[in-house]
Amino acid sequence: MLIYAALIFNLLLPLNKDNCLSLYDAPLCERYSQFDSDFLDVYNLKIANAFLYGKCDEFLASTGLPDKIMIGQRTFNVHSKTDIDRVLSVVKEPEIAVIHYAGIDMWYVYDNEIIPSTIDFRKANKHVTYGETIFDNTYTFKEFKKQFPKSASINSKTGQSFFSMATQEKGNDFEHYLLLRKSKDDSNVTLMVEFTFEKGNLIYIFFANF
């Protein structure tokens, strides 16, 4: 969690040139000051009939039981809805419960709210819909750039990708692109979603939720 927070902090600061100048050199800040990207309406993302940013009960009813739930260093196996209710009842702020499916980590963030954290399409047996678009490992980089022509590339000059931080995987076959998103909680906040492609196909989505 702390690693992710630090990475997000360093990626978000350059969106403000004044903040950037306190951390990086002037030429790099000039590139960051021109940062521009398409927006992804994350509140229209679904798995099955459930919104990724929505109600936990609705998500569970639509997608079925997760494999396990993790709270900090504790892991709880799940065999029934009763198990889920029992585990989530002990979550206390500022804890976050990670509801884990194969290839998918969702965060339970109190008051029956759920939000996505990561989706690894190499492991997941589900796909994500965005209107008529289907995000899975058959979705290509060519489709992505047609749909989001202003996505921002992550490379060695702009920082380490969320994907490599989360998975510890690196390589020349991976390409990482950022989209911006709005927050319903604060209209002044702009957050990020990172799409990772391997050899031209989508393999991973990371949601920067704070």
Summary of the structure (lengths in Angstrom):
residues: 210
radius of gyration: 17.5
end to end distance: 10.6
largest distance: 55.8
contacts: 599
relative contact order: 0.16
helix: 28%
strand: 33%
